[in-house]
Amino acid sequence: MLAYLTEKEQQIAISSLATSLQNALNCGRHIYAIFEPTQNEEIAEKFLITGVRYTELLTEFIPEMEDVSPRLVELGQDESFDTWVSEVALFNGWCGIFISNYDLPTLTQHAAYLSYVNVSNETEPTIFRFYNTLVLSDWLQGLNDDKMTYTALGVFSDIFYLKDFPYQLLHHSFDGKTIYTKTLNLLQQPLILPLENTYHPAPCLHTYWELSETQNQSLAQVKRHHFLLQAREKLIKQKPVLKNYSLVAFHQLLTECIDSLTDIGIIDTHFIYSLLDLYFEYRQAWDKLIDDISDILRNNIGDEKEKLAIIANLLYERNEQFNEQVTELSEKA
């Protein structure tokens, strides 16, 4: 995501995170990150090159996941690894940062029981990636509703991670009873972490976490959010959209378009991608023809390929009309 920022903005964002982490490390804070080694080749390679020690969260329950299980690693072992976390991993959404007063074995046990959970109406425990930066913020809503936030996450004093933009940081902090959440703009305000350990008793899990129906429902938006970010990356690579929109404006338009399509009942991802291509290619015409497009998409006659062809033709014709009008006005001027 750093590529969306200017060089100066990149330096500010990276410096803000790196300075905060280094200050906390210098004061003896326990700072952890959790990685999926299979998420990206660079992750596994970095662990191999630096040789940092880590624990695996799922191998106790699923031995065959050895080497591919989520890895809990404490920062402060290798300077190059810490730099990579603050300059690369965080900005790619490959990890969040978890600060705790507890040592690695204790935290490993707690995090393991959060990662392999019992779910309502399921007979067997299932893998739950609570540490994923997309999952965590939505899961917190369900935890708050169940009044279970502190039981689940009270072993951490601070949790932070990048959200939708390369400067938007979500920071959750615990004071022993309550969780506080702030959204920071790293380009405008630095991340300030407490530099002293504030010990408070927190429950350490000794059995699988029970993922209630309330918590499960709070995760309903995770897939949608994941698809939104994937679509954003794909469109930015394929089209020069950021020449016409700021990242925030493009993100907002993309969100509105995806929401409108899913409200109509469009769920096939390839079909949605094709419609998004048309939306940003002919946005002015799309806005004028939105009612006609909605009717076509709701109509049960014809398959997706046929509907796409009809919509593309309508948009092209309307766009040609716009161009003709612009030409006529230019000639008159």
C-alpha positions in Angstrom: 0.0 0.0 0.0 3.0 2.3 0.4 3.1 2.8 -3.3 -0.1 4.9 -3.0 1.9 7.6 -1.1 4.4 10.1 -2.2 8.0 9.4 -1.3 7.8 12.0 1.5 4.6 10.6 2.8 6.1 7.1 2.8 9.0 8.4 4.9 6.6 10.0 7.4 4.4 6.9 7.8 7.3 4.5 8.1 9.2 6.7 10.5 6.1 7.1 12.8 5.7 3.3 13.1 9.4 2.5 13.3 10.1 5.1 16.0 7.2 4.0 18.2 8.2 0.3 18.0 11.9 1.0 18.7 11.1 3.2 21.7 8.8 0.5 23.1 11.5 -2.2 22.5 14.1 0.0 24.2 11.9 0.2 27.3 11.6 -3.6 27.5 8.1 -4.0 26.2 7.1 -7.4 24.8 6.1 -6.8 21.2 4.7 -9.6 19.1 3.5 -10.2 15.5 1.6 -13.1 14.1 2.2 -14.2 10.5 0.7 -16.7 8.0 3.9 -18.1 6.4 1.9 -19.2 3.3 0.4 -15.8 2.7 3.3 -14.5 0.7 6.7 -16.0 -0.3 8.5 -13.1 1.2 7.2 -13.9 4.7 8.6 -17.5 4.8 11.9 -16.2 3.2 12.3 -13.5 5.8 12.0 -16.0 8.7 14.5 -18.3 7.0 17.1 -15.6 6.3 17.0 -14.0 9.7 16.5 -17.2 11.7 14.2 -15.5 14.3 12.7 -17.8 16.9 8.9 -18.3 16.8 6.2 -20.6 18.1 3.5 -22.2 16.0 -0.1 -21.7 17.1 -1.9 -24.7 15.6 0.5 -27.7 15.5 -0.6 -28.8 19.0 -4.1 -29.4 17.6 -3.2 -30.2 14.0 0.3 -31.7 13.8 0.3 -31.9 10.0 0.3 -28.0 9.9 3.9 -27.9 11.1 5.8 -25.2 9.1 2.5 -23.7 7.7 0.8 -22.9 11.0 0.5 -19.3 12.0 3.7 -18.1 13.6 3.9 -15.9 16.8 7.2 -14.1 16.9 8.6 -11.6 19.4 10.4 -8.6 18.0 13.8 -7.5 19.3 15.7 -10.6 18.2 17.0 -9.3 14.8 17.2 -5.7 13.8 16.7 -6.4 10.1 13.5 -8.4 10.8 12.1 -5.6 13.0 12.8 -3.1 10.2 11.1 -5.3 7.7 8.0 -5.6 9.9 7.7 -1.8 10.3 8.5 -0.9 6.7 7.0 -3.8 4.7 4.9 -6.3 6.6 2.6 -3.9 8.4 2.0 -1.9 5.2 1.1 -5.0 3.3 -1.4 -6.1 5.9 0.6 -9.3 6.6 0.5 -8.8 10.4 -0.6 -6.7 13.2 1.4 -5.7 16.3 0.4 -7.2 19.7 2.0 -5.8 22.8 1.8 -7.8 26.0 3.1 -8.1 29.5 3.2 -11.9 29.1 6.1 -14.1 28.0 6.1 -16.0 24.7 5.0 -19.4 26.1 2.1 -17.9 28.0 1.0 -15.8 25.0 1.4 -18.8 22.7 -1.0 -20.9 24.7 -3.6 -18.1 24.8 -3.3 -17.2 21.1 -3.5 -20.9 20.2 -6.8 -21.4 22.0 -8.1 -18.3 20.2 -7.0 -19.7 16.8 -8.8 -23.1 17.2 -12.3 -22.5 18.3 -15.7 -24.1 18.9 -18.4 -22.5 16.8 -22.2 -22.6 17.5 -23.8 -25.6 15.7 -20.5 -27.1 14.7 -19.4 -30.5 16.1 -15.6 -30.0 15.7 -13.3 -27.1 16.4 -12.3 -25.0 13.5 -9.4 -22.7 12.6 -10.1 -19.0 13.4 -7.6 -16.4 12.2 -8.4 -13.8 14.9 -5.1 -12.0 14.3 -5.9 -11.2 10.7 -6.1 -7.5 10.3 -9.5 -7.8 8.4 -11.0 -10.1 11.0 -9.9 -8.4 14.1 -11.8 -5.1 13.9 -15.1 -6.9 13.0 -14.7 -9.6 15.6 -14.2 -6.9 18.3 -17.8 -5.7 17.6 -19.1 -9.2 18.5 -16.9 -9.4 21.5 -18.1 -6.1 22.8 -21.7 -7.2 22.3 -21.0 -10.4 24.3 -19.0 -8.4 26.9 -16.1 -10.8 26.3 -13.5 -8.4 24.8 -11.3 -8.5 27.9 -11.5 -12.2 28.3 -10.4 -12.8 24.7 -7.9 -10.0 24.2 -7.0 -8.7 27.7 -3.6 -10.5 27.6 -2.6 -7.7 25.2 -2.1 -4.1 26.4 -2.0 -2.7 22.8 -2.9 -3.9 19.4 -2.4 -1.9 16.2 -2.5 -2.5 12.4 -3.1 -0.7 9.1 -6.7 -0.7 7.9 -7.8 0.4 4.5 -5.2 3.0 3.6 -1.4 3.1 4.1 -1.6 5.9 6.7 -4.8 4.7 8.5 -3.8 3.0 11.7 -6.3 1.3 14.1 -5.0 1.3 17.7 -6.7 -0.8 20.4 -5.5 -0.3 24.0 -6.6 -2.0 27.2 -6.5 -0.5 30.7 -7.5 -3.6 32.7 -11.2 -3.3 32.2 -12.0 -1.4 29.0 -10.8 -1.4 25.4 -10.2 1.9 23.7 -10.0 2.2 20.0 -8.5 5.1 18.0 -8.0 5.6 14.3 -4.8 7.5 13.6 -3.6 9.2 10.4 0.1 8.5 10.5 0.8 11.5 8.2 -0.7 13.9 10.8 -0.2 12.3 14.2 2.4 9.8 15.5 1.5 6.6 17.2 2.2 7.0 21.0 2.6 3.8 22.9 3.0 3.6 26.7 6.6 2.9 27.5 6.1 1.2 30.8 4.4 -2.1 31.5 1.1 -1.6 33.3 0.5 -5.0 34.9 -3.1 -6.1 35.3 -4.5 -9.6 35.8 -5.8 -11.0 32.5 -7.4 -14.4 31.9 -5.2 -16.9 30.0 -7.2 -19.4 28.1 -6.9 -23.2 28.9 -9.5 -24.4 26.4 -10.8 -23.6 23.0 -12.5 -20.3 22.6 -16.3 -20.4 22.1 -17.2 -18.4 19.1 -20.8 -17.3 19.8 -23.4 -16.7 17.2 -23.1 -12.9 18.0 -19.4 -13.0 17.2 -19.9 -15.2 14.2 -22.4 -12.7 12.8 -20.0 -9.8 13.4 -17.6 -11.5 10.9 -20.1 -11.4 8.1 -18.5 -8.4 6.5 -15.0 -9.8 6.5 -15.3 -11.6 3.1 -16.9 -8.4 1.6 -14.1 -6.3 2.9 -11.5 -8.7 1.6 -13.1 -8.7 -1.8 -13.3 -4.9 -1.8 -9.5 -4.6 -1.2 -8.7 -7.2 -3.8 -10.9 -5.4 -6.3 -9.2 -2.1 -5.5 -5.7 -3.6 -6.0 -6.8 -5.3 -9.3 -8.4 -2.1 -10.8 -5.5 0.1 -9.8 -3.1 -2.2 -11.6 -5.2 -2.5 -14.7 -6.5 1.0 -15.0 -5.0 4.5 -14.4 -7.9 5.3 -11.9 -5.7 7.2 -9.5 -5.0 9.8 -12.2 -8.7 10.7 -12.0 -9.4 10.0 -8.3 -7.7 10.2 -5.0 -7.2 6.9 -3.2 -9.9 7.8 -0.7 -12.4 8.9 -3.4 -11.7 5.8 -5.5 -12.2 3.6 -2.4 -15.5 5.2 -1.6 -16.8 4.9 -5.2 -15.7 1.3 -5.3 -17.5 0.6 -2.0 -20.7 2.2 -3.2 -20.7 0.3 -6.5 -20.0 -3.1 -4.9 -22.7 -2.5 -2.3 -25.2 -1.6 -5.0 -24.4 -4.7 -7.0 -24.6 -7.0 -4.0 -27.9 -5.4 -3.0 -29.3 -6.3 -6.4 -28.2 -9.9 -5.7 -25.0 -10.1 -7.8 -22.6 -12.4 -6.0 -20.4 -13.9 -8.7 -17.0 -12.3 -8.3 -16.0 -12.5 -12.0 -19.3 -10.9 -13.0 -18.7 -8.1 -10.4 -15.2 -7.5 -11.7 -16.5 -7.1 -15.2 -19.2 -4.7 -14.1 -16.6 -2.7 -12.1 -14.5 -2.4 -15.3 -17.5 -0.9 -17.1 -18.4 1.4 -14.2 -15.0 3.0 -14.1 -14.6 3.0 -17.9 -18.0 4.8 -18.4 -18.8 6.2 -15.0 -20.6 9.3 -16.3 -22.8 7.2 -18.6 -23.3 4.6 -15.8 -24.7 7.2 -13.4 -27.2 8.4 -16.1 -28.3 4.8 -16.9 -28.3 3.4 -13.3 -32.0 2.6 -13.3 -31.8 0.8 -16.7 -28.7 -1.1 -15.6 -30.4 -2.2 -12.3 -33.4 -3.5 -14.3 -31.2 -5.5 -16.6 -29.3 -7.0 -13.7 -32.5 -7.9 -11.9 -34.1 -9.4 -15.0 -34.1 -13.2 -15.0 -33.9 -13.4 -18.8 -30.5 -14.1 -20.2 -27.3 -15.2 -18.6 -24.5 -13.0 -17.1 -22.6 -12.8 -20.4 -25.7 -11.6 -22.3 -26.5 -9.0 -19.6 -22.9 -7.8 -19.6 -23.0 -7.3 -23.4 -26.3 -5.4 -23.2 -25.0 -3.1 -20.5 -21.7 -2.5 -22.3 -23.6 -1.5 -25.5 -25.8 0.9 -23.6 -22.9 2.5 -21.9 -20.9 2.8 -25.1 -23.8 4.4 -27.0 -24.5 6.9 -24.2 -20.8 7.7 -23.9 -20.7 8.4 -27.7 -23.6 10.8 -27.2 -21.7 12.6 -24.5 -18.6 12.9 -26.8 -20.7 14.3 -29.6 -22.3 16.9 -27.3 -18.8 17.9 -26.1 -17.6 18.3 -29.7 -20.6 20.4 -30.7 -20.1 22.7 -27.7 -16.4 23.1 -28.5 -17.1 23.9 -32.1 -19.6 26.6 -31.1 -17.2 28.1 -28.6 
